[in-house]
Amino acid sequence: MLPLASLATRVFPSGLNATAFTAVECGALIYPALRRLEDAGLLGSSWMAADGRRRRVYSLTDKGVAALAAERTEWRRFARGMQAVTGWSA
């Protein structure tokens, strides 16, 4: 598996990375996605205290684990097809 920084470099060769987004922008992107995954039954969440602050902690449900496995399988199939077309290998 590629480290995230390496993957980001391949996806955004111009140098776009996580530092290009402010914390507010990241929250605006991440939390709605987490909520949709939770609403779909793929994630569960609970509140916990850390450093005097309440934080929401997310975890995969059994349905989420199964969906992740299916998506990994589909991604690997797609990646093999792209490697065949481009001749590039990891």
Secondary structure, 3 states (H helix, E strand, C coil): CCCHHHHHHHHCCCCCCHHHCCHHHHHHHHHHHHHHHHHCCCEEEEEEEECCEEEEEEEECHHHHHHHHHHHHHHHHHHHHHHHHHCCCC
